[in-house]
Amino acid sequence: MQDQATTPDATLRAMQAIVGERACLSGDTDTQAYVTDYRRIYHGRARVVVMPSSTEQVSRVLQWCYANNVPVVPQGGNTSLMGGAVPDDSGTAVVVNLSRMNRVLAIDTINDTMTVQAGVTLSAARSAAEAEQRLFPLRIGSEGSCQIGGNLSTNAGGTAVLRYGNMRDLVLGIEAVLPDGRIYSSQRGLRKDNTGYDLKHLFIGAEGTLGIITGAVLKLMPQPRSSAVAFVAVDSPAAAVRLLGEAKHLSGQAVTAFELISQPALELVLEYLGNVAAPLPARHDWMVLIELTSGTDAESLNATLMEILESGFEQKLVVDAAVAASLSDAQTFWRIREEISDAQTRTGGSIKCDVSVPLSRIAAFVEEASAKVLALEPAARMVIYGHMGDGNVHFNPLRPKDQTAKAFLAQWYEPISSLVDAMAHAENGSISAEHGIGVVKRDDLTRYKSAVELELMWQVKQALDPRNLLNPGKVLPARGH
C-alpha cells in the first residue's frame, strides 16, 4: 500500500507549500507539454510538475523528495533529442522545471564573466553578453528555447566548437543542488583554482543524474569586429577536410565554423523552408559553410576568406562558392544550416546518429558509412551535416519519400544505427558527440564503454545519489546489463 505521505495529492500539497500553487501543475492535461519530448517520441507521466524560482526552493523540493523516496526529473527547455528530460510512464516522478529561474545575475566586463540562473535561455544569455559588447559563443539551433542548465547538463556543442570549445570549456563555475537537497557552489569566476578535485565537471554532461544545476558563471569573449561567410561546394568530404586545413593555415584562429552539408540535407531544408533559394546555381553532392570571425576590420577578413577560396580552387578542392556580400546573405546561409534539424523532425523517419571520429578519419567514415547504409536501403536520403571541423557529423539517414516514417524506422532504425555507431567506435570515435545519452543510447553504452568505465560511472552515481532518485533510467545502463 502506498504511504499516505507520498500519494500524488500529498506530493502536490507539499510542492505547493514550497513553490506556491501557481508554480505547480498536475493532471495529464496541464502537464502534457512537460512529459513529452522535443521529437514527440517519448511520452511519460508526472506526479507533479514543479517550477521553482530560486535555488533555495529547488533545495527544499529535493529535500522533501529525498526524505520520501520520490524520483525527480530535472528539466530545462526540454529540447533533448535523446529522451533525457522527460519522466517515464509510471507517474511516480516529480518534474522540476527551471524555466522560472531565468535571471542574468551579473556581468563582469573586466573579468569577462556572466553569472546566470539555470533557466536563462541560450539566446537570452547571448543577448545579455552582446549588450555589454561581449560574446557568449555557444551557438545551437534551439537557442531560443534551450536553457543554460540543460546546455551544461548535456555539455552542449554546436557550430562554434571548432574555435571556442563546447559547454565544458565555456564555464568557470556552477551551482547545483544534490539529491538530498544540499547545495554545491563553485561560482567564483576563477580561471585558476587548483584546490583539489574540480567537482563542477561531475555535473557537466551528467544529464541531471547527479544533481540539478541551478546557476553558472560563464566565460565571455571579445565581440568580433567582423565576420566573413561563404557557402562552398567541394569535390568530396576528403576535399572538405583538406580545405579546412588550408583555412586554418591561412587564417590562424579565425575559423569559427566549418559545417558540412550533403545535397539531400540541402534539398530537404529548402523544401521545408519554401521561400529560400539554393546559394549555388548548380547541384553539388557536398558543400561546406565556412565562417571566419576576427577582431580586425572586415576588409582584411574578407581578403583572407578570398585567399582561402582561391587556394581551394587552385588545388581543385573547391568546385564553386558563394560569398556573403551582406549580413542578410550570411543570415540566409546560416538559416539553411540551422533549419536542417527541424526539417527532419517535421518530415519524420530520421535515424539520428550523432557520432564523432578523429578529424583525420572523418572523410573516410562518411564515405564508407554512406556506402554501407545505401547497400541496405538504396532509396534512403543521406542527410549528413554538421560540425566537420571538430569531427562531429550528424549522420542521419532519412526515410525514402515513398515510405512512411513508421515503416522505415521499424525496419531500419536498429540495424542502421548499430552499423553507424559500430563504425564510429571502430575509428576510435564516439556514439554521442553532443546530444548525450538519455534513454536512446543508454543500453548501447554496454557495447562501447569498458567494464571499468561503467563501474566508475556507477560508483560516482552511488556516491552522490545512493537512492537513484535523480533522473532514474537515464544515461546509466543497469548493472550486469
Secondary structure, 3 states (H helix, E strand, C coil): CCCHHHCHHHHHHHHHHHHCHHHEECCHHHHHHHCECCCCCCECCCCEEECCCCHHHHHHHHHHHHHCCCCEEEECCCCCCCCCCCCCCCCCCEEEECCCCCCEEEEECCCCEEEEECCCEHHHHHHHHHHCCEECCCECCCCCCCEHHHHHHCCCCECCHHHHCCHHHHEEEEEEECCCCCEEECCCCCCCCCCCCCCHHHHCCCCCCCCEEEEEEEECEECCCEEEEEEEEECCHHHHHHHHHHHHHHHHHHEEEEEEEEHHHHHHHHHHHCCCCCCCCCCCCEEEEEEEEECCCHHHHHHHHHHHHHHHHHCCCEEEEEECCCHHHHHHHHHHHHCHHHHHHHHCCECCEEEECCHHHHHHHHHHHHHHHHHHCCCCEEEEEEEHHHCEEEEEEECCCCCCHHHHHHHHHHHHHHHHHHHHHHCCCECCCCCCCCCCCCCCHHHHCCHHHHHHHHHHHHHHCCCCCECCCCCCCCCCC
